[in-house]
Amino acid sequence: MEIEYAKLYQTILKKEKMLLDGGVRASAEQIQTLLTHDFHEHCSSGIRYKYQIGDVFSHPNDIQEPYAITNFQIEILNDTSILATYTLTQLTQNQPSRVTLRSSIWVHQNNHWKIKFHQGTIAGQ
């Protein structure tokens, strides 16, 4: 499979943004289309999370804080694996309130890119 970098960059960025969207996070069906069955995460809170089909990450009535993604980069590890890294800044009243460094491993399965691993680390001052 030949990989076009610019298209892949946009695809992975779009999927990362989808995983931050409150509507997607509240939908078990949408989450299942984005995550591998063995997805796991090392959360910025220090918790280790392992995905189970049917899990949701928020509820439809949760208030979603605005955010900004910066320094987004992808590294093609091989034809079926991508490393994405970026900085996520959550905004409260349009002011930065929490900054995390994020990394995700995406794998190409059944003609779709799915996230296999994610880690969020609170950025130092």
C-alpha positions in Angstrom: 0.0 0.0 0.0 1.5 3.3 -1.1 0.9 6.1 1.4 0.4 9.7 0.4 1.7 11.7 3.3 -0.5 14.8 3.0 -3.7 12.8 2.7 -2.7 10.6 5.6 -1.9 13.6 7.7 -5.4 15.1 7.1 -7.1 11.7 7.7 -5.3 11.1 11.1 -5.8 14.7 12.2 -9.6 14.5 11.4 -9.9 11.2 13.4 -8.0 12.7 16.4 -10.4 15.6 16.3 -13.4 13.2 16.1 -12.1 11.5 19.3 -12.3 14.8 21.1 -15.8 15.6 19.9 -18.5 15.2 22.6 -21.0 13.7 20.2 -18.6 11.0 19.1 -17.4 10.4 22.6 -20.9 9.7 23.7 -21.6 7.2 20.9 -20.5 3.6 21.4 -21.1 3.0 17.7 -18.9 5.9 16.5 -16.2 5.0 19.0 -16.1 1.4 17.8 -15.4 2.6 14.3 -12.3 4.5 15.5 -10.7 2.2 18.0 -9.2 -1.3 17.6 -10.7 -4.0 19.7 -7.5 -4.0 21.8 -7.2 -0.2 22.2 -5.6 0.9 25.4 -4.6 4.3 26.9 -2.3 5.7 29.5 -4.4 8.7 30.6 -3.0 12.0 31.7 -4.6 11.3 35.1 -2.3 8.3 35.5 -5.0 5.7 34.9 -4.5 2.9 32.5 -7.6 2.2 30.4 -8.4 -0.8 28.2 -11.3 -0.4 25.7 -14.3 -2.7 25.9 -16.9 -2.7 23.1 -19.8 -0.5 24.1 -17.7 1.9 26.2 -18.4 5.6 25.8 -16.1 8.4 27.0 -18.7 11.1 27.9 -22.4 11.6 28.0 -24.5 13.7 25.5 -25.1 16.4 28.1 -21.5 16.9 29.2 -20.2 20.4 28.6 -17.3 20.3 26.2 -14.5 22.8 26.7 -13.0 24.3 23.6 -9.5 23.2 22.7 -6.6 23.9 20.4 -4.4 21.3 18.7 -0.9 22.5 17.9 2.4 20.9 16.8 0.5 18.1 15.1 2.8 15.6 13.4 2.7 12.1 12.0 5.5 9.6 11.5 4.9 6.7 9.2 6.3 3.7 11.0 5.4 1.3 8.2 2.7 0.7 5.6 0.1 -0.1 8.3 1.2 2.0 11.4 1.4 5.7 12.1 2.6 7.6 15.2 0.7 10.9 15.7 1.9 13.4 18.2 0.5 16.8 19.2 -0.1 19.3 22.0 -3.7 19.8 23.2 -4.6 23.0 25.0 -7.9 23.1 26.7 -9.4 26.6 26.9 -11.5 28.0 29.7 -13.1 31.3 28.9 -10.7 31.4 25.9 -7.7 31.2 28.2 -5.4 28.1 28.3 -6.3 26.0 31.3 -4.6 22.7 30.7 -1.9 21.6 28.3 -1.3 17.9 27.5 1.3 16.3 25.2 -0.4 13.5 23.3 0.7 10.5 21.2 -1.3 7.9 19.4 -0.5 4.8 17.4 -2.9 4.3 14.4 -3.1 1.0 12.5 -4.6 0.3 9.1 -7.1 -2.6 9.5 -9.8 -3.7 7.0 -9.2 -0.7 4.9 -9.6 1.8 7.8 -7.3 3.7 10.1 -8.0 2.9 13.8 -6.3 4.0 16.9 -4.6 1.2 18.9 -2.8 3.2 21.6 -3.0 6.7 23.1 -1.1 8.5 25.8 -1.8 11.9 27.3 0.8 13.5 29.6 0.3 16.8 31.4 2.9 19.3 30.0 5.4 20.8 32.4 5.5 24.5 33.0 
